[in-house]
Amino acid sequence: MHQADQTPVSGLADLSAGRNDAVQNGNPPVYNGPASPLALNGKGTIHFTSADSITNATGLKTRANLGIAGDAPRSAFVVMQHDPGKVMGISIGDYAARFGYFGLEEDNPSLYLPRVYNRYANRVYLRYSGWNILEVICDESSQNAYFNGALKATNNFHLATVDKPVEIGLRTASANGKNAAAADGDFAELLIYDRALDGDERQQVENYLKAKWLGNTFLASHASLVWCDPKMPGITGFVYSRATGTFLLQKTENKRDSLCLFDPQTSKISLIAKADSIRNAQWLGTNTCAWIGFDSGTNRILLTSTTGKGTSSLSLPGNTDWFQALSGSQFLLTGMFSNEPAMGIWQYDNEARQLHPVVAGSDHPSVYAKALEPLNGTIAIPSGRKVNYTMFPPANFDRHKKYPLVIGDTIFGVALNGDHGRLWVPNMATCGAFVVIVDRAGWFKGIEQWGENVLGVTQKLAQNPAIDTGRIYLFGASAETTYMCEVMTNSADLWKGAIFLNPTGLPDFSQVPDHWLVQARTKILISAGAEEGQEQFFKKYQTEALCSGVIVEYVIHAGENHHLIGNAAQFERSKAIMHFIFEE
């Protein structure tokens, strides 16, 4: 347009061969020149306003009808923005006819792509501001709606639009006694095609609009890099196969992980696997991939066919932290595959079912180191809720003996190989204890049920004659210890002791009946990093607890903070816990 800034726009040229120009409809809108704050990427735009009155509303409409009626396919693209709290829209068809209105409309906080006879049909709730590209592709029976290139909605309304002019801003038609509508916002460009564009064509138009109005730049076709956009939210990782030209895509949505196969040539996305956790996905061949998932109480390497033939698990003991596939049957691993006090690097031959250490996790690996397979179970606690747990049984179990029980409520991975300690859980089982982890979905999710869960599971497991009910211990880390304190003070007679790892709270026994403490001879182990600066506090607590008959031991790990990082500190913590449980 060639006119002065903030002057009325009485007409807008149609640059297609049809020359169906838009002319003034009601009052004329205003031109935002290239120097205006409402210009876009150095190009002029048009501002529409209603002043909250249809009489004063501004608008444009095409001289002639659009020429697309009934359920004929069409595609529409518009670049526009709405004023705060107002509506900006493009009207195509007849708002008064059922399913006869094909409109693109946006307001705060809703988006209609397209809006049909029912006000709430195909309504998308979004929080956005500024300029946006709205796209709708309609074939004879369905519509796909895109917002800035992302697919936001699909519906199967059978449109029956009427061959009428296109209205921008002011909508003159009314329906069901409702008044006509006006718009408050800015408009840059409208493109309408009399057919349904395919995926590549749609992206070409989208890229053109993004480059022209939003200033986006795209790689040239002869560049060594290729732009691939699977239009899938929540992508957390990908790996490419040179053999097939396809991608493995990892994504997280609603706290669930998915593994998908993406073919950039066809834009087809196929779901391969879905789980609570999917990590480290990689190709093993043209039709097989491997990934780490939670299975049977531990993190395992799972093999999945991309052709839908199912998922299997490597016959690998222990807990896998990371792996790299060297071939279809050879893997390099880190993880806990024995009761050594630190992780090592291992090589696993899946065909021979053999695991060999590459770099030992300990300076002096023990010949007694062995892997323990955990057991999984579900228990209905007194409240009626069902909770899941993982149990490491004592090594060399003898049904004629009784063993201590060590129990806590935490995330399995944190207890087994997290920053609050590695390997002390299987170590205790190897030395002769039942170790139970009541599973929690997230660190803070369900943490307030810590005491209820632990008490309920303990009461059920205590019926096992192999468990020594006089030697039941609690364990907890960080924020969990606040809830563990309540359990200890409210039922002190049940517990022989408790292990507090980097605690944020310690129990107050001043109000606990003396006969409970005397009967239980309760003891506490505290393990924390020196950088937290809590040593003097622990020393004072040790003295005060002794007045209540509670014995407190504490271990301070030099150079460590709230999370233990070094192998030396991990080993020191494991050694202290072993001594606490087994060497009274």
C-alpha positions in Angstrom: 0.0 0.0 0.0 1.2 3.5 -0.8 -0.4 6.0 1.6 0.4 8.0 4.7 0.6 6.5 8.2 -2.7 6.5 10.1 -4.8 7.3 7.1 -8.1 5.5 6.3 -7.9 2.4 4.2 -10.8 2.4 1.7 -9.6 -0.5 -0.4 -7.1 -3.4 -0.3 -5.8 -5.0 -3.5 -6.2 -8.7 -4.2 -2.9 -9.8 -5.7 -4.3 -13.0 -7.2 -5.5 -13.4 -10.8 -9.1 -13.0 -9.6 -8.5 -9.3 -8.6 -11.3 -9.6 -6.1 -10.2 -6.5 -4.1 -11.5 -5.7 -0.6 -13.4 -2.4 -0.2 -14.6 -0.4 2.7 -17.3 -2.1 4.8 -18.8 0.2 7.4 -16.2 2.7 8.5 -12.7 2.4 7.0 -9.8 0.9 9.1 -6.5 2.7 9.5 -3.2 2.1 7.8 -0.1 1.5 10.0 2.8 2.7 7.9 6.2 1.0 7.9 7.4 3.4 10.6 4.4 2.8 12.8 4.8 0.8 16.1 2.2 -1.5 14.7 4.1 -2.2 11.5 5.4 -5.8 11.1 9.0 -6.5 10.0 9.2 -3.1 8.3 5.9 -3.5 6.4 2.6 -1.7 6.9 -0.4 -3.3 8.4 -4.1 -2.4 8.9 -5.8 -1.6 12.3 -9.5 -2.4 12.9 -11.5 -0.9 15.8 -15.1 -1.1 17.0 -15.1 1.5 19.8 -17.5 -1.1 21.4 -20.1 -0.2 18.8 -21.2 -1.9 15.6 -22.2 1.5 14.2 -18.6 2.8 14.6 -16.9 -0.4 13.6 -14.4 -0.6 10.8 -14.2 -3.3 8.2 -13.3 -4.4 4.7 -15.0 -7.0 2.4 -14.3 -8.4 -1.0 -16.2 -6.8 -4.0 -17.4 -10.2 -5.2 -18.2 -13.5 -3.6 -15.4 -15.9 -2.7 -16.5 -18.5 -5.1 -16.1 -21.5 -2.7 -19.4 -22.9 -1.5 -20.7 -26.1 0.1 -18.2 -28.6 1.3 -15.6 -27.8 -1.4 -12.0 -28.1 -0.1 -10.1 -24.9 0.7 -7.1 -23.7 2.7 -6.8 -20.4 4.5 -3.9 -18.5 6.0 -4.1 -15.2 7.9 -1.5 -13.1 9.8 -3.2 -11.0 12.5 -3.3 -10.0 16.2 -6.1 -9.0 18.5 -6.2 -6.0 21.0 -6.1 -7.0 24.7 -9.4 -8.4 25.7 -10.9 -8.0 22.2 -11.6 -10.1 19.2 -10.1 -10.1 15.7 -11.6 -12.2 13.0 -12.0 -13.1 9.3 -15.4 -14.1 8.2 -15.9 -16.5 5.3 -19.4 -17.9 4.4 -22.6 -17.1 6.2 -22.7 -16.9 10.0 -26.5 -17.3 10.0 -26.4 -20.7 8.2 -25.7 -23.9 10.2 -22.2 -25.0 9.5 -22.1 -22.3 6.8 -19.5 -20.0 8.5 -15.8 -20.7 8.0 -14.2 -18.1 10.2 -10.7 -17.6 11.6 -11.0 -15.8 14.9 -8.8 -15.1 17.9 -9.5 -13.5 21.2 -8.1 -13.8 24.8 -7.7 -16.6 25.8 -9.5 -18.5 23.0 -8.8 -19.4 19.4 -11.3 -20.7 16.8 -9.8 -22.5 13.8 -12.3 -22.4 12.1 -15.3 -21.2 14.1 -18.5 -22.8 13.0 -22.2 -22.4 13.9 -21.7 -23.7 17.4 -19.6 -21.0 19.3 -17.6 -23.6 21.2 -16.9 -26.0 18.3 -13.2 -26.3 17.6 -12.4 -23.9 20.4 -8.7 -24.0 21.5 -7.6 -22.3 24.7 -4.3 -20.6 24.4 -2.3 -17.9 26.2 -0.6 -15.8 23.7 0.0 -12.2 22.6 1.3 -10.5 19.5 1.2 -11.5 15.9 0.2 -15.0 14.9 -0.3 -17.1 11.8 -3.6 -19.0 11.7 -4.0 -21.8 9.2 -6.9 -24.1 8.3 -6.8 -26.9 5.8 -10.2 -28.3 4.9 -11.0 -31.2 2.7 -14.6 -32.3 1.9 -15.2 -33.8 5.4 -12.7 -32.5 8.0 -10.6 -29.5 9.0 -7.0 -29.3 10.5 -6.2 -26.1 12.3 -2.7 -24.8 12.8 -1.4 -22.0 15.0 2.1 -20.7 14.1 2.7 -24.0 12.3 1.7 -26.3 15.1 -1.4 -28.5 14.7 -3.8 -27.5 17.4 -7.2 -29.0 16.5 -8.9 -31.4 14.1 -12.7 -31.7 13.6 -15.1 -33.5 11.3 -17.8 -30.8 11.0 -19.4 -31.1 7.6 -19.1 -27.5 6.4 -21.8 -26.2 4.1 -20.5 -22.7 3.4 -22.3 -20.1 1.3 -20.7 -18.3 -1.6 -20.4 -14.9 -0.1 -17.8 -12.1 0.2 -15.0 -12.3 2.6 -15.3 -9.9 5.5 -12.2 -8.6 7.5 -12.9 -7.0 10.8 -16.6 -6.1 10.8 -19.0 -9.0 10.3 -22.4 -7.8 9.0 -24.4 -11.1 9.3 -26.2 -12.1 12.4 -27.7 -15.4 13.6 -30.3 -16.5 16.1 -31.1 -12.9 17.0 -27.5 -12.1 17.8 -26.0 -8.9 16.6 -23.3 -8.7 14.0 -19.8 -8.6 15.4 -16.9 -6.1 15.1 -13.1 -6.6 15.6 -10.3 -4.8 17.4 -6.9 -5.7 16.1 -4.4 -5.7 13.3 -4.3 -7.5 10.0 -1.3 -8.1 7.7 -2.2 -10.7 5.0 -4.9 -13.2 4.0 -4.4 -16.2 1.6 -7.2 -18.4 0.5 -6.8 -21.5 -1.8 -9.7 -23.3 -3.5 -8.2 -26.7 -2.6 -6.7 -28.5 0.4 -2.9 -28.0 0.4 -0.8 -31.0 1.2 1.8 -31.0 4.0 4.7 -29.7 1.9 2.6 -27.0 0.2 1.2 -25.9 3.6 4.7 -25.6 5.0 5.9 -23.6 2.0 3.1 -21.0 2.5 3.8 -21.0 6.2 7.5 -20.4 5.6 6.7 -17.6 3.2 4.5 -15.8 5.7 7.0 -16.3 8.6 9.9 -14.9 6.5 7.9 -12.0 5.1 6.1 -10.9 8.3 8.0 -12.4 11.3 11.5 -12.1 9.9 12.3 -15.9 10.1 15.1 -17.2 8.0 15.2 -20.7 6.5 18.0 -22.8 5.1 18.4 -22.8 1.4 17.5 -26.1 -0.4 21.2 -26.6 -1.4 22.4 -26.3 2.2 24.0 -29.4 3.9 21.5 -29.1 6.7 17.8 -30.2 6.3 14.9 -28.7 8.2 12.6 -31.4 9.7 9.6 -30.5 11.8 7.5 -33.4 13.1 4.9 -31.1 14.7 5.0 -33.1 17.9 5.0 -31.4 21.3 7.2 -32.4 24.2 10.2 -33.8 22.2 13.1 -34.5 24.6 15.5 -36.4 22.3 16.1 -37.9 18.9 18.4 -40.2 17.1 18.7 -40.7 13.3 19.1 -43.8 11.3 21.3 -43.5 8.1 20.1 -46.9 7.0 16.4 -46.0 6.9 16.4 -42.2 6.9 14.0 -42.2 9.9 14.2 -40.8 13.4 13.6 -42.2 16.9 11.8 -39.4 18.8 11.6 -39.3 22.6 8.8 -37.1 24.1 7.3 -36.4 27.4 3.6 -35.5 27.8 1.5 -35.5 30.9 4.4 -37.0 32.8 4.5 -40.1 30.5 7.3 -40.8 28.1 6.8 -42.1 24.5 9.1 -43.4 21.9 8.0 -42.7 18.3 9.2 -43.4 14.8 9.2 -40.4 12.5 9.6 -40.5 8.7 10.5 -37.0 7.5 9.7 -38.0 3.9 6.1 -38.7 4.6 5.7 -36.8 7.9 4.3 -40.0 9.4 4.7 -40.6 13.1 4.2 -44.0 14.6 4.1 -44.8 18.3 6.7 -47.5 19.3 6.5 -47.6 23.1 4.9 -45.7 26.0 6.2 -45.9 29.6 6.7 -43.9 32.8 10.3 -43.5 31.8 12.1 -43.9 28.5 15.8 -42.9 28.4 18.9 -43.3 26.1 17.0 -44.6 23.0 19.2 -45.7 20.2 19.2 -47.9 17.0 20.3 -51.5 17.0 19.5 -52.2 13.4 17.1 -51.2 10.7 14.0 -52.4 12.6 15.1 -52.6 16.2 15.9 -50.0 18.9 17.0 -50.2 22.5 16.2 -47.9 25.5 16.3 -47.8 29.2 13.0 -48.3 31.0 11.7 -49.3 34.4 10.9 -53.0 34.4 10.5 -55.6 37.2 11.7 -53.2 39.9 14.8 -51.9 38.2 16.1 -49.9 35.2 16.7 -52.4 32.3 17.7 -52.2 28.7 14.6 -52.9 26.6 14.6 -54.0 23.0 11.6 -52.9 20.8 10.8 -53.7 17.2 9.7 -50.7 15.1 7.5 -53.0 13.1 5.2 -53.7 16.0 6.5 -57.1 17.1 6.7 -56.2 20.7 9.3 -55.4 23.4 11.7 -57.7 25.2 14.3 -57.2 28.0 18.0 -58.0 28.0 18.8 -60.9 30.3 21.0 -58.6 32.4 21.1 -58.5 36.2 21.2 -55.3 38.2 20.3 -51.7 37.5 21.4 -50.0 34.2 22.3 -46.3 34.4 23.6 -45.8 30.8 24.5 -47.9 27.8 26.0 -47.6 24.3 25.2 -50.3 21.7 28.4 -51.5 20.1 26.6 -53.9 17.9 23.3 -55.8 17.8 24.5 -58.0 20.8 27.4 -56.1 22.4 26.8 -53.3 24.9 28.9 -50.9 26.9 27.2 -50.2 30.3 27.4 -48.3 33.5 25.2 -49.3 36.4 25.0 -51.5 39.5 25.5 -55.1 38.6 27.0 -56.2 41.9 27.1 -55.0 45.4 30.3 -53.0 44.9 30.0 -49.6 46.6 30.4 -47.6 43.4 29.3 -48.0 39.7 31.7 -49.4 37.2 31.9 -49.7 33.4 30.9 -53.1 32.0 30.6 -54.9 28.7 27.7 -57.2 28.1 27.4 -59.9 25.4 23.7 -60.5 24.9 24.2 -63.7 22.9 26.6 -65.3 25.4 24.7 -63.7 28.3 28.0 -62.7 29.8 28.9 -59.5 31.7 32.6 -58.5 32.0 34.0 -55.5 34.0 35.9 -53.0 31.9 36.7 -50.5 34.6 36.0 -51.6 38.2 33.8 -49.4 40.3 36.0 -50.0 43.3 39.8 -49.9 43.8 39.6 -53.4 45.4 36.6 -55.3 44.0 35.3 -57.9 46.3 35.2 -61.5 45.2 31.9 -61.8 47.1 30.2 -59.1 45.1 27.0 -60.4 43.5 23.9 -59.1 41.9 20.5 -59.4 43.6 17.2 -59.5 41.8 14.5 -57.5 43.6 10.9 -58.6 44.0 7.8 -56.5 43.3 4.5 -56.4 45.2 1.3 -54.5 45.8 -0.3 -54.1 49.2 -3.7 -52.7 50.2 -3.0 -50.6 53.3 -5.6 -50.0 56.0 -7.0 -46.8 54.3 -7.9 -49.0 51.3 -5.3 -47.5 48.9 -3.0 -49.9 47.1 0.7 -49.1 47.1 3.5 -50.7 45.2 6.8 -51.8 46.7 10.1 -53.3 45.7 11.9 -55.8 48.0 15.5 -56.9 48.1 15.5 -60.2 50.0 18.5 -61.3 52.1 21.2 -63.0 50.2 21.6 -66.8 51.0 18.2 -66.7 52.6 17.6 -69.4 55.3 14.0 -69.9 56.2 15.0 -71.0 59.7 16.5 -67.6 60.5 15.0 -64.1 61.2 16.3 -61.0 59.4 16.0 -57.3 60.0 13.7 -55.2 57.8 14.8 -51.8 56.5 12.0 -49.8 54.9 11.4 -46.3 53.3 9.1 -44.5 50.9 11.0 -43.0 48.0 11.7 -43.0 44.2 13.3 -46.3 43.3 16.1 -44.8 41.2 16.9 -42.3 44.0 17.2 -45.1 46.6 19.3 -47.3 44.3 21.6 -45.0 42.4 20.7 -41.4 43.3 22.7 -38.6 44.8 21.6 -39.6 48.3 23.4 -42.8 48.2 24.3 -45.7 45.8 24.4 -49.4 46.5 23.8 -49.4 50.2 20.4 -50.9 49.5 21.7 -54.1 47.8 24.6 -54.0 50.2 22.2 -54.4 53.2 20.4 -57.3 51.4 23.7 -59.0 50.6 24.7 -58.7 54.3 21.4 -60.3 55.4 18.4 -57.9 55.6 15.1 -57.4 53.9 15.2 -54.0 52.2 11.9 -52.5 51.1 11.3 -49.4 48.9 7.7 -48.2 48.8 7.5 -46.7 45.4 6.6 -43.0 45.0 5.7 -41.6 41.6 7.6 -38.3 42.0 9.9 -36.7 44.6 7.1 -34.4 46.1 4.1 -36.3 44.6 2.6 -38.3 47.4 5.3 -37.5 49.9 2.7 -36.4 52.5 1.5 -40.0 52.5 5.0 -41.2 53.5 4.0 -42.3 57.0 0.8 -44.0 56.0 2.4 -46.0 53.3 5.4 -47.1 55.4 3.2 -48.1 58.4 0.7 -50.0 56.2 3.4 -52.0 54.3 5.4 -52.7 57.5 2.3 -54.1 59.3 1.7 -56.5 56.3 5.3 -57.6 56.0 5.8 -58.1 59.7 3.5 -61.1 59.4 6.3 -62.8 57.6 8.0 -65.2 60.1 11.4 -64.5 58.5 11.3 -60.8 59.6 12.6 -59.9 63.0 10.0 -57.5 64.3 12.5 -56.4 67.0 14.8 -55.1 64.3 12.8 -52.9 61.9 14.5 -49.7 60.7 13.4 -46.7 58.7 15.4 -44.8 56.1 14.7 -41.5 54.4 16.5 -38.7 52.6 16.2 -34.9 52.5 12.5 -33.8 52.6 11.4 -37.3 53.4 12.9 -37.1 56.8 10.3 -34.5 58.0 7.6 -37.2 57.5 9.8 -39.9 58.9 10.1 -37.9 62.2 6.3 -38.0 62.6 6.3 -41.8 62.2 9.1 -42.3 64.7 7.6 -40.2 67.4 4.0 -41.4 67.0 5.0 -45.1 67.0 8.5 -45.2 68.5 7.9 -48.7 69.9 7.8 -50.2 66.4 11.3 -49.1 65.2 14.7 -50.3 66.3 16.2 -47.3 64.6 16.3 -44.9 61.6 18.8 -43.8 58.9 18.6 -40.0 58.1 20.4 -39.0 54.9 21.0 -35.3 54.5 18.0 -34.6 56.8 15.9 -31.6 56.8 14.3 -32.6 60.1 15.1 -34.8 63.1 12.6 -36.3 65.6 11.8 -34.7 68.9 11.5 -37.5 71.6 10.7 -35.3 74.5 7.0 -36.1 74.4 7.4 -39.8 73.6 6.5 -42.2 76.5 9.7 -43.4 78.3 8.6 -47.0 78.2 8.4 -47.0 74.4 12.0 -45.8 74.1 13.3 -48.1 76.8 11.6 -51.0 75.2 12.8 -50.3 71.7 16.3 -49.0 72.6 15.9 -46.7 69.6 19.0 -45.5 67.7 19.6 -43.1 64.9 22.2 -42.7 62.2 22.7 -39.3 60.5 24.8 -39.0 57.3 25.3 -35.6 55.7 27.7 -33.5 53.7 30.1 -31.3 55.5 29.4 -28.3 53.3 25.8 -28.1 54.7 27.4 -26.9 58.0 25.2 -29.0 60.3 27.9 -30.8 62.3 27.5 -28.6 65.5 23.7 -29.0 65.3 24.0 -32.8 65.0 26.4 -32.8 68.0 23.9 -30.9 70.1 21.0 -33.1 69.0 23.1 -36.2 69.9 23.3 -34.9 73.5 19.7 -34.0 73.8 18.4 -37.3 72.3 20.6 -39.2 74.7 18.6 -37.7 77.6 15.5 -39.4 76.1 17.4 -42.7 75.9 18.0 -42.5 72.1 21.5 -43.2 70.8 22.5 -41.0 67.9 25.5 -41.5 65.6 26.4 -39.1 62.8 28.9 -39.2 59.9 30.0 -36.0 58.2 31.4 -36.4 54.6 34.2 -34.0 53.8 33.8 -31.9 50.7 30.2 -33.0 50.1 27.0 -30.9 50.1 23.3 -31.9 50.2 23.9 -34.5 47.5 26.9 -36.9 47.7 28.9 -36.9 44.5 32.3 -38.5 45.2 32.8 -42.3 45.3 34.7 -41.9 48.6 31.7 -40.4 50.3 29.4 -43.0 48.8 31.6 -45.7 50.2 31.9 -44.0 53.6 28.1 -43.8 53.8 27.5 -47.4 52.8 30.1 -48.6 55.4 28.4 -46.5 58.1 25.0 -47.9 57.3 26.3 -51.5 57.2 27.9 -51.0 60.7 24.7 -49.4 62.0 22.5 -52.3 61.0 24.7 -55.3 61.5 27.4 -54.5 64.1 25.6 -53.3 67.2 
